[in-house]
């Protein structure tokens, strides 16, 4: 299989009732909030765009390295190779 990543990435906040840091980092990095996971409310899907400060992998790393979020990971897909 080949691993590939796209523009989406996932972020887990410490407290889903305080999204101040999340919204601040979204504005700072020119990323987009796609949606909140309805079954796991601490998880959010974000998207890096052409105007973002980097691609999905770079933004996932940046969000995690701020220390403001519990978890952040790029959207990895696996494609079979024959």
C-alpha positions as CSV (number, residue, x, y, z in Angstrom):
1,X,0.0,0.0,0.0
2,X,1.0,3.6,-0.6
3,X,0.3,6.1,2.2
4,X,-1.0,9.5,1.0
5,X,-2.3,12.6,2.8
6,X,-4.6,15.3,1.7
7,X,-5.6,18.7,2.8
8,X,-7.8,17.6,5.7
9,X,-6.4,17.0,9.2
10,X,-7.9,16.1,12.6
11,X,-7.5,18.0,15.8
12,X,-8.6,17.0,19.3
13,X,-9.2,19.8,21.8
14,X,-8.8,19.5,25.5
15,X,-12.3,21.0,26.2
16,X,-15.0,21.1,23.5
17,X,-16.7,24.0,25.5
18,X,-13.7,26.3,25.0
19,X,-12.8,26.6,21.4
20,X,-10.9,30.0,21.7
21,X,-7.5,28.5,20.9
22,X,-8.9,26.5,18.0
23,X,-10.5,29.5,16.3
24,X,-7.5,31.6,17.0
25,X,-5.1,29.1,15.3
26,X,-7.5,28.6,12.4
27,X,-7.5,32.4,11.7
28,X,-3.7,32.6,12.2
29,X,-3.0,29.8,9.7
30,X,-5.7,30.5,7.2
31,X,-7.1,27.0,7.6
32,X,-10.8,26.1,7.5
33,X,-13.0,24.3,10.0
34,X,-14.8,21.6,8.1
35,X,-16.9,20.1,11.0
36,X,-17.0,18.8,14.5
37,X,-17.4,15.1,15.0
38,X,-21.0,14.6,16.4
39,X,-20.1,11.4,18.2
40,X,-16.7,12.6,19.6
41,X,-17.2,16.3,20.3
42,X,-13.6,17.0,21.1
43,X,-12.5,16.1,17.6
44,X,-12.6,18.5,14.7
45,X,-11.8,18.2,11.0
46,X,-9.9,21.1,9.5
47,X,-8.7,21.7,6.0
48,X,-5.6,23.4,4.7
49,X,-6.2,25.6,1.6
50,X,-4.0,27.2,-1.0
51,X,-3.8,30.3,1.2
52,X,-2.9,28.3,4.4
53,X,0.5,28.5,6.0
54,X,1.2,24.9,4.7
55,X,-0.4,21.7,3.6
56,X,-2.4,19.2,5.7
57,X,0.7,17.5,7.1
58,X,2.5,20.7,8.0
59,X,-0.7,22.2,9.6
60,X,-1.4,19.0,11.6
61,X,2.2,19.2,13.0
62,X,1.9,22.9,13.7
63,X,-1.4,22.6,15.6
64,X,0.0,19.7,17.7
65,X,3.3,21.5,18.4
66,X,1.6,24.6,19.8
67,X,0.7,22.5,22.9
68,X,-2.8,23.9,22.8
69,X,-4.4,20.7,21.6
70,X,-4.5,17.1,22.9
71,X,-3.9,15.5,19.5
72,X,-3.5,16.4,15.9
73,X,-3.0,14.1,12.9
74,X,-3.0,14.4,9.1
75,X,-5.8,12.6,7.1
76,X,-3.8,9.6,5.9
77,X,-5.2,7.3,3.2
78,X,-3.9,4.0,2.0
79,X,-4.0,2.9,-1.6
80,X,-3.3,-0.6,-2.8
81,X,-0.5,-1.2,-5.2
82,X,-0.4,-4.2,-7.6
